[in-house]
Amino acid sequence: MKGLYIHIPFCKQKCKYCDFVSFPCMEDTADKYVDALKREAEQYRGEKIDTIFIGGGTPSILTPKQIEEVTKMCFDVFDVASDCEFTTEANPGTMDDDKIKAMLNGGINRISVGVQSFNDDELKKIGRIHDAKTAYNTICHLDKMGFQNINLDLMTALPSQTFESLKNTLNTAVSLPVKHISAYSLIIEDGTPIEKEYSKGLLDIPNEDTDREMYMHTVDFLGKNGFKQYEISNFAKDGYECRHNVKYWTGEEYIGLGTAAHSYIGNCRFYNTSDINEYIGGAEKEVIELSENDKIAEFMITGLRMNRGVSETDFKSRFGKGINDVFGSEFDKFIKLGLMQYIDGRYSLTLDGINVSNSILCEFV
C-alpha cells in the first residue's frame, strides 16, 4: 500500500530557520486551498493507503471545519487500511479543544508536536511562537484528550544552547507521555533570518564538534530512557516507529497532495508547484522519470539513514544485481575505517559512521 502526504503551507509566523514553503494563514485562502486538495485527491481515487501524514507549515492552524474537511477527504477518496497510521503535525499555541476533537474524530491517531526546546531563550532566538510551559502543557493536554501516540520534534545546536540546557530539554521530553522523539541539528539555510543574524555575528551557535557531542549524548540518553534509535534522527519506544517516514527511507511509493508536495509512483517523481496561487488554480505537475542509477542512489542514501541499513536481498530483488557488484569497494573501505558494518546480510553505519554520515552517503550517489 502507498503512503499519503498532505501539505498544509500555512503558519502563524515563520520560524527564523525555516526555508520550507509556507505562507500566512487567511481563512478564505485556506478554504480555497482545501478545495484544491480535494480536486487533486480525485486523481488518485480508490488508491490503497495505509499511512497518512499531514505536514506543513502548521496544519494545526486550520479551523476545526477545515480539519474535518481534510480528514473526511482522505476516507472518502482513498481506500484507507483499518490500521492506518494517521499523523498530523502541530505546534504549541495553535490548538484548542475543538481542533483536537476534530483531529481525533477525523481518524488522526498520531500527532507530531514541534517543541524544538524546553528553554525559553532558545525558543525566542529561533523565532518560535510558544514558550516551554505552553509546550509542556500542550503535550499533557493532548494525552488527556486521547492521543496515545505523540511525537516531539527537538533540535540541537541551537543559538546559545549548552549541554545543561540540552540535558534539561531531554529530561523534560522523556518525562512526558510521548512514544517517539525526533532530534535534528539546526541547519542554517541560505536566505533565512537566522542565517543573516549568524553572518553578522549576532548568534552564538555551537561548533561542529560540540554539535556532534550533543548528538552522541542525545542518542545515549534517549536509548537509556526507552527510546530506541531506528534512524539517524529518530527514536521510538517499541512498536512506535513512524511507519509513514519509514516508507520514504525504504523507497516505497507515496502520493503527495498540496503545494510543493512530491509523489513517488512507479519510475516517476511528481512535483507540485510551490506557488500557492498557481496550485489553487490547478497548475500541472512536473514529472521526472527516474533512471535505474537514480533509484539505486536513493535506495542507498535513504536506506543507510536507518539503523538496520540496507539489505543484500532487497537490493537484488529490486535491481536484479548484487549490491557488492555495485558498491563492493565502498563497503570495503568504510568497514575497514570502522564506519560501516555487515551483519546478517545487511550493511549499516556504525555510530562513528553516523557522525560523518553526510560524507559517507555522498559516495553512494
Summary of the structure (lengths in Angstrom):
residues: 365
radius of gyration: 20.7
end to end distance: 27.4
largest distance: 59.2
contacts: 1166
relative contact order: 0.11
helix: 43%
strand: 24%
